[in-house]
Amino acid sequence: MTRIYTLVNQKGGVGKTTTAINLAAYLAQLGQSVLVVDLDPQANATSSLGVDKRTVQAGTYEALISGEVLHSSILFNERLKLSLLPSSPSLAGAEVELVDELGREFRLKTALESLDHKYDYILIDCPPSLGLLTVNGLVAARNGVLVPVQCEYLALEGLGQLTQTIGRVQSLLFPDLKVRGVILTMYDARTTLAHDVVKEVSNHFPGLVFKSIVPRSIRLAEAPSYGLPISAYAPASVGAAAYEALAKELLKGDGVK
């Protein structure tokens, strides 16, 4: 059965999309069949994988509105061996269009059911908000939520709100929803603050913080402008090593050899 993880954090700039595309790229490099679902109207995951959002003919918007994923809407990158369900500016209207629809929170979950067993992993990249699109992402997170957290003080402030949202989705829509793990990003070992954040997050999510920590990296920041994940842009960089280690840690935790 396909493992489905949703990457979510309502705070922007925490490395959520960076983590989605780079984790996906390394999972693919390690032999997994992977689909990235771009659920953000800003389409950063789409552009970070070299696709111009203005040229997208069909993607997550159509999947949400129709409740199914068209085979023709999935883009396959031969070089990366990675699939993408792209986003486009039209996705911004989906929350308004679905507001009166019955079962609107389950649209993405229903749409992805047709892809079961076609991929080993599906990673859903949510927008930096806690609206209907993110709720759809949470309900579709069959195997749990991955929470990227920036190693800075302000990143801690939103964790309580995110935990409350996950709790509400659990109680009202998806009782089996869980946090699969917390991914620490933008870590600067030179600062005391970064060490303090690691400690605080570990206390907040005991046993759920990945050991693989993503450092601050110029190469990671540059890669999206070239439409490439770090595995293709700068495979020898420290950021690449961190995401490769993260992918291996996730696979090991999932019992995948």
LOKOL-532025 format. One line per 3 residues: number of its first residue (from 1); for each residue x, z, y of N, C-alpha, C. Coordinates in Angstrom, 1 decimal, padded with zeros to 4 digits. Layout:
% LOKOL-532025
NUM) X/Z/Y/X/Z/Y/X/Z/Y ~ ...
END
This chain:
% LOKOL-532025
1) 000.8/000.0/-001.2/000.0/000.0/000.0/000.9/000.0/001.3 ~ 000.5/-000.8/002.2/001.3/-000.9/003.5/001.3/000.5/004.2 ~ 002.5/000.9/004.6/002.6/002.1/005.5/002.4/001.7/006.9
4) 001.5/002.4/007.6/001.2/002.1/009.0/001.5/003.4/009.8 ~ 002.4/003.1/010.8/002.8/004.2/011.7/002.5/003.7/013.2 ~ 002.0/004.7/014.0/001.8/004.4/015.4/002.7/005.2/016.2
7) 003.4/004.5/017.2/004.3/005.1/018.1/003.5/005.4/019.4 ~ 003.5/006.7/019.8/002.7/007.0/020.9/003.4/008.1/021.7 ~ 003.2/008.0/023.0/003.6/009.0/024.0/003.0/008.6/025.3
10) 002.1/009.4/025.9/001.5/009.0/027.1/002.4/008.9/028.3 ~ 003.6/009.5/028.2/004.6/009.4/029.3/005.3/008.1/029.1 ~ 005.5/007.3/030.2/006.2/006.1/030.2/007.7/006.4/030.3
13) 008.5/005.4/029.9/010.0/005.5/030.0/010.7/006.4/029.0 ~ 010.0/006.7/027.9/010.6/007.6/026.9/011.3/006.8/025.8 ~ 011.3/005.5/025.8/011.9/004.7/024.8/011.0/004.4/023.6
16) 009.7/004.4/023.9/008.7/004.1/022.9/008.8/002.7/022.3 ~ 008.7/001.7/023.3/008.8/000.3/022.8/010.2/000.0/022.3 ~ 011.2/000.5/022.9/012.6/000.3/022.4/012.7/000.8/021.0
19) 012.1/002.0/020.7/012.1/002.5/019.3/011.3/001.6/018.4 ~ 010.1/001.2/018.8/009.3/000.4/018.0/010.0/-000.9/017.5 ~ 010.6/-001.6/018.4/011.1/-002.9/018.1/012.5/-002.7/017.3
22) 013.3/-001.7/017.7/014.5/-001.6/017.0/014.4/-000.9/015.6 ~ 013.5/000.0/015.5/013.2/000.6/014.2/012.7/-000.5/013.3 ~ 011.7/-001.3/013.8/011.2/-002.4/013.0/012.3/-003.4/012.6
25) 013.2/-003.7/013.5/014.2/-004.7/013.2/015.1/-004.2/012.1 ~ 015.5/-002.9/012.1/016.3/-002.4/011.1/015.6/-002.2/009.8 ~ 014.3/-001.9/009.8/013.6/-001.8/008.6/013.6/-003.2/007.9
28) 013.4/-004.2/008.7/013.4/-005.6/008.2/014.8/-006.0/007.7 ~ 015.8/-005.6/008.4/017.2/-005.8/008.0/017.5/-005.1/006.6 ~ 016.9/-004.0/006.4/017.1/-003.2/005.2/016.2/-003.7/004.0
31) 015.5/-004.8/004.2/014.8/-005.5/003.1/013.3/-005.2/003.1 ~ 012.7/-004.6/004.2/011.3/-004.4/004.2/010.6/-005.5/005.0 ~ 009.4/-005.8/004.6/008.5/-006.7/005.3/007.8/-006.0/006.3
34) 008.0/-006.3/007.6/007.6/-005.5/008.7/006.8/-006.3/009.7 ~ 005.7/-005.7/010.2/004.9/-006.3/011.3/004.8/-005.3/012.5 ~ 005.2/-005.8/013.7/005.0/-005.0/014.9/003.7/-005.4/015.6
37) 002.9/-004.4/015.8/001.6/-004.7/016.5/001.7/-004.2/018.0 ~ 001.7/-005.1/018.9/001.8/-004.7/020.3/000.5/-004.4/020.9 ~ 000.2/-003.1/021.1/-001.1/-002.7/021.6/-001.1/-002.3/023.0
40) 000.0/-002.7/023.7/000.1/-002.4/025.2/-000.1/-003.7/026.0 ~ -001.1/-003.6/026.9/-001.3/-004.8/027.8/-000.1/-005.3/028.6 ~ 000.9/-004.4/028.8/002.1/-004.8/029.5/002.9/-005.7/028.6
43) 002.7/-005.7/027.3/003.3/-006.6/026.3/004.8/-006.5/026.3 ~ 005.3/-005.3/026.5/006.8/-005.1/026.5/007.4/-005.4/025.1 ~ 006.7/-005.0/024.1/007.3/-005.3/022.7/007.3/-006.8/022.5
46) 006.3/-007.4/022.9/006.2/-008.9/022.8/007.4/-009.6/023.5 ~ 007.6/-009.3/024.7/008.7/-009.9/025.5/010.0/-009.4/025.0 ~ 010.1/-008.2/024.5/011.4/-007.7/023.9/011.8/-008.4/022.7
49) 010.9/-009.1/022.0/011.2/-009.9/020.8/011.2/-011.3/021.1 ~ 011.3/-011.7/022.4/011.6/-013.1/022.8/010.4/-013.9/023.0 ~ 009.2/-013.3/023.1/007.9/-014.1/023.2/007.4/-013.9/024.6
52) 007.1/-015.0/025.3/006.5/-015.0/026.6/005.0/-014.7/026.5 ~ 004.6/-013.5/027.1/003.2/-013.1/026.9/002.2/-014.1/027.5 ~ 002.7/-014.9/028.5/001.8/-015.9/029.1/001.5/-017.1/028.2
55) 002.2/-017.2/027.1/002.0/-018.3/026.1/001.2/-017.9/024.9 ~ 000.9/-016.6/024.8/000.2/-016.1/023.6/-001.2/-016.6/023.6 ~ -001.5/-017.3/022.5/-002.8/-017.9/022.3/-003.8/-016.9/021.7
58) -003.3/-016.1/020.8/-004.2/-015.1/020.1/-003.3/-013.9/019.7 ~ -003.8/-012.7/019.7/-003.0/-011.5/019.3/-003.9/-010.3/019.2 ~ -003.4/-009.2/019.7/-004.1/-007.9/019.5/-005.5/-007.9/020.2
61) -005.6/-008.6/021.3/-006.9/-008.6/022.0/-008.0/-009.2/021.1 ~ -007.7/-010.4/020.6/-008.6/-011.1/019.7/-008.9/-010.2/018.4 ~ -007.9/-009.5/017.9/-008.1/-008.7/016.8/-009.0/-007.5/017.1
64) -008.9/-006.9/018.2/-009.8/-005.8/018.6/-011.2/-006.3/018.9 ~ -011.4/-007.4/019.5/-012.7/-007.9/019.8/-013.4/-008.4/018.6 ~ -012.7/-009.1/017.7/-013.4/-009.6/016.5/-013.3/-008.7/015.3
67) -012.4/-007.7/015.3/-012.3/-006.9/014.2/-011.5/-007.4/013.0 ~ -010.8/-008.5/013.3/-009.9/-009.1/012.2/-008.7/-009.8/012.9 ~ -007.7/-009.9/012.0/-006.4/-010.5/012.5/-006.3/-011.9/012.0
70) -006.3/-012.8/012.9/-006.1/-014.2/012.5/-004.7/-014.5/012.0 ~ -004.6/-015.1/010.9/-003.2/-015.4/010.4/-002.4/-016.2/011.4 ~ -003.0/-017.1/012.1/-002.3/-017.9/013.1/-001.8/-017.1/014.3
73) -002.3/-015.9/014.5/-001.9/-015.1/015.6/-000.6/-014.3/015.3 ~ -000.2/-014.2/014.1/001.0/-013.5/013.7/002.2/-014.4/013.9 ~ 003.2/-014.0/014.7/004.4/-014.8/014.9/005.5/-014.2/014.1
76) 006.2/-015.1/013.4/007.3/-014.7/012.5/008.6/-015.2/013.1 ~ 009.5/-014.2/013.3/010.9/-014.5/013.8/011.8/-014.7/012.6 ~ 012.2/-015.9/012.3/013.0/-016.3/011.1/014.3/-015.6/011.2
79) 014.9/-015.5/012.4/016.3/-014.9/012.5/016.2/-013.4/012.2 ~ 015.2/-012.7/012.7/015.1/-011.3/012.5/014.3/-010.9/011.2 ~ 013.7/-011.9/010.6/012.8/-011.6/009.4/011.7/-010.6/009.8
82) 011.2/-010.8/010.9/010.3/-009.8/011.5/009.0/-010.4/012.1 ~ 007.8/-009.9/011.8/006.6/-010.4/012.2/006.0/-009.6/013.4 ~ 005.3/-010.3/014.3/004.7/-009.7/015.5/003.3/-010.2/015.7
85) 002.4/-009.2/015.9/001.1/-009.5/016.5/001.2/-009.2/018.0 ~ 001.3/-010.3/018.8/001.6/-010.1/020.2/000.5/-009.6/021.1 ~ 000.9/-009.1/022.2/-000.1/-008.7/023.3/-000.1/-009.8/024.3
88) -001.1/-009.7/025.2/-001.2/-010.7/026.3/-001.9/-009.9/027.4 ~ -001.9/-010.5/028.7/-002.6/-009.8/029.8/-004.1/-009.6/029.5 ~ -004.7/-010.4/028.7/-006.2/-010.2/028.4/-006.5/-008.9/027.7
91) -005.5/-008.3/027.1/-005.7/-007.0/026.4/-006.1/-005.9/027.4 ~ -005.8/-006.1/028.6/-006.1/-005.1/029.6/-007.6/-004.9/029.8 ~ -008.4/-006.0/029.5/-009.8/-005.9/029.6/-010.5/-005.4/028.3
94) -009.8/-005.1/027.3/-010.4/-004.7/026.0/-011.1/-003.4/026.1 ~ -010.5/-002.4/026.8/-011.1/-001.1/026.9/-012.5/-001.2/027.6 ~ -012.6/-002.0/028.6/-013.9/-002.2/029.3/-014.9/-002.9/028.4
97) -014.4/-004.0/027.7/-015.3/-004.8/026.9/-015.8/-004.0/025.7 ~ -015.1/-003.0/025.2/-015.4/-002.3/024.0/-016.2/-001.0/024.3 ~ -016.3/-000.6/025.5/-016.8/000.7/025.8/-018.2/001.0/025.3
100) -019.0/000.0/025.2/-020.4/000.2/024.7/-020.5/-000.2/023.2 ~ -019.4/-000.6/022.6/-019.5/-001.1/021.2/-019.5/000.0/020.2 ~ -020.3/-000.1/019.2/-020.4/000.9/018.1/-019.1/000.8/017.3
103) -018.5/002.0/017.0/-017.3/002.1/016.2/-016.1/001.5/017.0 ~ -016.1/001.6/018.3/-015.0/001.0/019.1/-013.7/001.5/018.8 ~ -013.6/002.8/018.3/-012.3/003.5/018.0/-011.7/003.0/016.7
106) -012.5/002.2/015.9/-012.1/001.8/014.6/-011.7/000.3/014.5 ~ -011.8/-000.3/015.7/-011.6/-001.8/015.7/-010.2/-002.2/015.1 ~ -009.2/-001.6/015.5/-007.8/-001.9/015.1/-007.7/-001.6/013.6
109) -008.1/-000.4/013.2/-008.0/000.0/011.8/-008.7/-001.1/010.9 ~ -009.9/-001.5/011.3/-010.7/-002.5/010.5/-009.9/-003.8/010.5 ~ -009.4/-004.2/011.6/-008.7/-005.5/011.7/-007.4/-005.5/010.8
112) -006.7/-004.4/010.7/-005.5/-004.3/009.9/-005.7/-004.2/008.4 ~ -006.9/-003.9/008.0/-007.2/-003.8/006.6/-007.0/-005.1/005.9 ~ -007.2/-006.2/006.6/-007.0/-007.5/005.9/-005.5/-007.8/005.6
115) -004.6/-007.0/006.2/-003.2/-007.2/006.1/-002.6/-006.2/005.0 ~ -003.4/-005.4/004.4/-002.9/-004.4/003.5/-002.2/-005.1/002.3 ~ -001.1/-004.6/001.9/-000.2/-005.1/000.9/000.5/-006.4/001.3
118) 000.3/-006.9/002.5/001.0/-008.1/002.9/002.4/-007.7/003.6 ~ 002.4/-006.4/004.0/003.6/-005.9/004.6/004.0/-004.6/004.0 ~ 005.3/-004.2/004.1/005.7/-002.9/003.7/005.4/-001.9/004.8
121) 005.6/-002.3/006.0/005.4/-001.5/007.2/004.7/-002.2/008.3 ~ 003.8/-001.5/008.9/003.2/-002.0/010.2/003.5/-000.9/011.2 ~ 004.2/-001.2/012.3/004.5/-000.3/013.4/003.6/-000.7/014.6
124) 002.8/000.2/015.1/001.9/-000.1/016.3/002.5/000.6/017.5 ~ 002.8/-000.3/018.5/003.3/000.2/019.8/002.2/000.4/020.8 ~ 001.9/001.6/021.2/000.7/001.9/022.1/001.1/001.9/023.5
127) 000.2/001.8/024.4/000.4/001.9/025.9/000.8/003.3/026.2 ~ 001.4/003.5/027.4/001.7/004.9/027.9/000.5/005.5/028.5 ~ -000.5/005.7/027.7/-001.7/006.4/028.2/-002.5/006.9/027.0
130) -003.6/007.6/027.2/-004.3/008.2/026.1/-005.8/007.6/026.1 ~ -005.9/006.3/026.5/-007.2/005.7/026.5/-007.7/005.2/025.2 ~ -008.6/004.2/025.3/-009.3/003.7/024.0/-008.3/002.9/023.2
133) -007.3/002.2/023.8/-006.4/001.4/023.0/-005.5/002.4/022.2 ~ -005.0/003.5/022.8/-004.2/004.4/022.1/-005.0/005.1/021.0 ~ -006.3/005.4/021.3/-007.1/006.1/020.3/-007.3/005.1/019.1
136) -007.4/003.8/019.3/-007.4/002.8/018.2/-006.1/002.9/017.4 ~ -005.0/003.0/018.1/-003.7/003.1/017.5/-003.6/004.3/016.6 ~ -004.1/005.5/017.1/-004.1/006.7/016.3/-005.0/006.6/015.1
139) -006.2/006.1/015.2/-007.1/006.0/014.1/-006.5/005.1/013.0 ~ -005.7/004.1/013.4/-005.2/003.1/012.5/-003.9/003.6/011.8 ~ -003.4/004.8/012.3/-002.1/005.3/011.8/-002.3/006.0/010.4
142) -002.4/005.2/009.4/-002.6/005.6/008.1/-001.6/006.7/007.6 ~ -000.3/006.5/007.9/000.7/007.3/007.5/001.3/008.3/008.5 ~ 000.7/008.2/009.7/001.1/009.2/010.7/001.6/008.6/012.0
145) 001.9/009.5/012.9/002.3/009.2/014.3/003.8/009.4/014.4 ~ 004.5/008.5/015.1/005.9/008.7/015.4/005.9/008.9/017.0 ~ 006.5/010.0/017.4/006.5/010.4/018.8/007.9/010.3/019.4
148) 008.3/009.3/020.1/009.5/009.3/020.8/009.5/010.2/022.0 ~ 010.5/011.1/022.1/010.6/012.0/023.2/012.0/011.9/023.9 ~ 011.9/011.7/025.2/013.1/011.5/026.0/013.8/012.9/026.2
151) 015.1/013.0/026.1/015.8/014.3/026.2/016.0/014.7/027.6 ~ 014.9/014.8/028.3/014.8/015.3/029.7/013.7/016.3/029.9 ~ 013.8/017.2/030.8/012.8/018.3/031.0/011.4/017.8/031.1
154) 011.2/016.8/032.0/009.8/016.3/032.2/009.1/015.8/031.0 ~ 009.9/015.3/030.0/009.4/014.7/028.8/008.6/015.8/028.0 ~ 009.0/017.0/028.2/008.4/018.1/027.4/007.0/018.4/027.9
157) 006.7/018.1/029.2/005.4/018.5/029.8/004.2/017.8/029.2 ~ 004.4/016.6/028.7/003.3/015.9/028.2/003.0/016.1/026.7 ~ 003.9/016.9/026.0/003.7/017.1/024.6/002.5/017.9/024.3
160) 002.2/018.8/025.1/001.0/019.6/024.9/-000.3/018.8/024.9 ~ -000.4/017.9/025.9/-001.5/017.0/026.1/-001.6/016.1/024.9 ~ -000.5/015.5/024.5/-000.5/014.6/023.3/-000.9/015.3/022.1
163) -000.5/016.5/021.9/-000.9/017.3/020.7/-002.4/017.6/020.7 ~ -003.0/017.8/021.9/-004.4/018.0/022.0/-005.2/016.8/021.7 ~ -004.7/015.6/022.2/-005.3/014.3/021.9/-005.3/014.1/020.4
166) -004.2/014.3/019.7/-004.1/014.1/018.3/-005.1/015.0/017.6 ~ -005.2/016.3/018.1/-006.1/017.2/017.5/-007.6/016.8/017.6 ~ -007.9/016.2/018.8/-009.3/015.7/019.0/-009.6/014.5/018.1
169) -008.6/013.6/017.9/-008.8/012.5/017.0/-009.0/013.0/015.6 ~ -008.2/014.0/015.2/-008.3/014.6/013.9/-009.7/015.1/013.6 ~ -010.2/015.9/014.6/-011.5/016.5/014.4/-012.7/015.6/014.5
172) -012.6/014.5/015.3/-013.7/013.7/015.6/-013.7/012.3/014.8 ~ -012.5/011.8/014.5/-012.4/010.4/014.0/-011.6/010.3/012.7 ~ -010.5/011.0/012.6/-009.6/010.8/011.5/-009.0/012.1/011.1
175) -009.6/012.8/010.2/-009.1/014.1/009.8/-007.7/014.1/009.2 ~ -007.3/013.0/008.6/-006.0/013.0/007.9/-004.9/012.6/008.9 ~ -005.1/012.4/010.1/-004.1/012.0/011.1/-003.1/013.1/011.2
178) -001.8/012.7/011.2/-000.7/013.7/011.2/000.5/013.1/012.0 ~ 001.3/014.0/012.5/002.6/013.6/013.1/003.6/013.4/012.0 ~ 004.1/012.2/011.8/005.1/011.9/010.8/006.4/012.4/011.2
181) 006.7/012.3/012.5/008.0/012.7/013.0/008.2/012.5/014.5 ~ 009.1/013.2/015.1/009.5/013.1/016.5/010.9/012.5/016.6 ~ 011.0/011.5/017.4/012.3/010.8/017.6/012.8/011.1/019.0
184) 014.0/011.8/019.0/014.6/012.1/020.3/015.4/010.9/020.8 ~ 015.2/010.5/022.0/015.8/009.4/022.6/016.5/009.7/023.9 ~ 017.4/008.8/024.4/018.1/008.9/025.6/018.9/010.2/025.7
187) 019.5/010.5/024.6/020.3/011.8/024.5/021.6/011.7/025.1 ~ 022.0/012.6/026.0/023.3/012.6/026.6/024.0/013.9/026.2 ~ 024.9/013.8/025.3/025.6/015.0/024.7/026.3/015.8/025.8
190) 026.6/015.2/026.9/027.4/015.9/027.9/026.6/016.9/028.7 ~ 025.3/016.9/028.6/024.5/017.8/029.4/023.9/018.9/028.6 ~ 023.8/020.1/029.2/023.2/021.2/028.6/021.7/021.0/028.4
193) 021.1/020.3/029.4/019.7/020.1/029.4/019.3/019.3/028.1 ~ 020.1/018.3/027.7/019.7/017.5/026.5/019.7/018.4/025.3 ~ 020.7/019.3/025.2/020.7/020.3/024.1/019.5/021.2/024.1
196) 019.1/021.6/025.3/018.0/022.5/025.4/016.7/021.8/025.0 ~ 016.6/020.5/025.4/015.4/019.8/025.0/015.3/019.6/023.5 ~ 016.4/019.3/022.9/016.4/019.2/021.4/015.9/020.5/020.8
199) 016.4/021.6/021.3/016.0/022.9/020.8/014.5/023.1/021.0 ~ 014.0/022.8/022.2/012.6/023.1/022.5/011.7/022.2/021.7 ~ 012.0/020.9/021.5/011.2/020.0/020.7/011.2/020.4/019.3
202) 012.3/020.9/018.8/012.4/021.4/017.4/011.6/022.6/017.2 ~ 011.5/023.4/018.2/010.6/024.6/018.1/009.1/024.2/018.1 ~ 008.8/023.2/018.9/007.5/022.7/019.1/006.9/022.0/017.9
205) 007.8/021.2/017.2/007.5/020.5/016.0/008.4/020.9/014.9 ~ 008.3/022.1/014.4/009.3/022.5/013.3/009.2/021.6/012.1 ~ 010.4/021.2/011.7/010.5/020.4/010.5/010.1/018.9/010.6
208) 009.8/018.5/011.9/009.3/017.2/012.1/010.2/016.3/012.9 ~ 011.3/016.9/013.4/012.2/016.1/014.3/013.2/015.4/013.4 ~ 013.3/014.1/013.6/014.3/013.3/012.9/015.7/013.7/013.2
211) 016.6/013.7/012.2/018.0/014.1/012.5/018.7/013.0/013.3 ~ 018.3/011.8/013.1/018.9/010.7/013.8/018.4/010.7/015.3 ~ 019.4/010.9/016.2/019.0/011.0/017.6/019.6/009.8/018.3
214) 018.8/009.2/019.2/019.2/008.0/019.9/019.8/008.3/021.2 ~ 021.1/007.9/021.4/021.8/008.2/022.7/021.4/007.3/023.8 ~ 021.7/007.7/025.0/021.6/006.8/026.2/022.6/005.7/025.9
217) 022.2/004.5/026.2/023.0/003.3/025.9/022.7/002.2/026.8 ~ 023.7/001.6/027.5/023.5/000.5/028.3/023.1/-000.7/027.5 ~ 023.7/-000.9/026.3/023.3/-002.0/025.4/021.8/-002.0/025.0
220) 021.3/-000.8/024.8/019.9/-000.7/024.4/019.0/-001.1/025.6 ~ 019.5/-000.8/026.8/018.7/-001.1/028.0/018.8/-002.6/028.3 ~ 019.9/-003.3/027.9/020.1/-004.7/028.2/019.3/-005.6/027.2
223) 019.3/-005.1/026.0/018.8/-006.0/024.9/017.4/-006.7/025.1 ~ 016.4/-005.9/025.7/015.1/-006.6/025.9/015.1/-007.8/026.8 ~ 016.0/-007.8/027.8/016.1/-008.9/028.7/016.6/-010.2/028.0
226) 017.2/-010.0/026.9/017.6/-011.2/026.1/016.6/-011.5/025.0 ~ 015.5/-010.7/024.9/014.5/-010.9/023.9/015.0/-010.6/022.5 ~ 015.9/-009.6/022.4/016.5/-009.3/021.1/016.5/-007.8/020.9
229) 016.3/-007.4/019.6/016.5/-006.0/019.3/018.0/-005.7/019.3 ~ 018.4/-004.5/019.3/019.8/-004.1/019.3/020.6/-004.6/018.1 ~ 019.9/-004.7/017.0/020.6/-005.2/015.8/021.1/-006.6/015.9
232) 020.5/-007.4/016.8/021.0/-008.8/017.0/021.8/-008.9/018.3 ~ 021.5/-008.0/019.2/022.2/-008.1/020.5/023.6/-007.5/020.5 ~ 023.6/-006.2/020.0/024.9/-005.5/020.0/025.0/-004.6/018.8
235) 025.2/-005.2/017.6/025.1/-004.5/016.3/026.2/-003.5/016.1 ~ 027.3/-003.6/016.9/028.4/-002.6/016.8/028.2/-001.4/017.8 ~ 027.2/-001.4/018.6/027.0/-000.4/019.6/026.5/001.0/019.0
238) 026.6/002.0/019.8/026.2/003.3/019.3/024.7/003.4/019.2 ~ 024.0/002.6/020.1/022.5/002.5/019.9/022.1/001.9/018.7 ~ 022.8/000.8/018.3/022.5/000.2/017.0/022.7/001.1/015.8
241) 023.8/001.8/015.8/024.1/002.8/014.8/023.0/003.8/014.7 ~ 022.5/004.3/015.8/021.4/005.3/015.8/020.1/004.8/015.2 ~ 019.7/003.6/015.6/018.5/003.0/015.0/018.6/002.6/013.6
244) 019.8/002.2/013.2/020.0/001.9/011.7/019.8/003.2/010.9 ~ 020.5/004.3/011.5/020.4/005.6/010.8/018.9/006.1/010.7 ~ 018.2/005.9/011.8/016.8/006.3/011.9/016.0/005.5/010.9
247) 016.2/004.2/010.7/015.4/003.4/009.7/015.7/003.9/008.3 ~ 017.0/004.2/008.1/017.4/004.7/006.7/016.7/006.1/006.5 ~ 016.7/006.9/007.5/016.1/008.3/007.4/014.6/008.2/007.1
250) 013.9/007.2/007.8/012.5/007.0/007.6/012.2/006.5/006.1 ~ 013.0/005.6/005.7/012.9/005.0/004.3/013.1/006.1/003.3 ~ 014.1/006.9/003.5/014.4/008.0/002.5/013.2/009.0/002.5
253) 012.7/009.3/003.7/011.6/010.3/003.7/010.4/009.7/003.1 ~ 010.2/008.4/003.1/009.1/007.7/002.5/009.3/007.5/001.0 ~ 010.4/007.8/000.5/010.7/007.6/-000.9/011.0/006.1/-001.2
256) 011.4/005.4/-000.2/011.8/003.9/-000.5/013.2/003.8/-000.7 ~ 013.6/003.2/-001.8/015.0/003.0/-002.2/015.5/001.7/-001.7
END
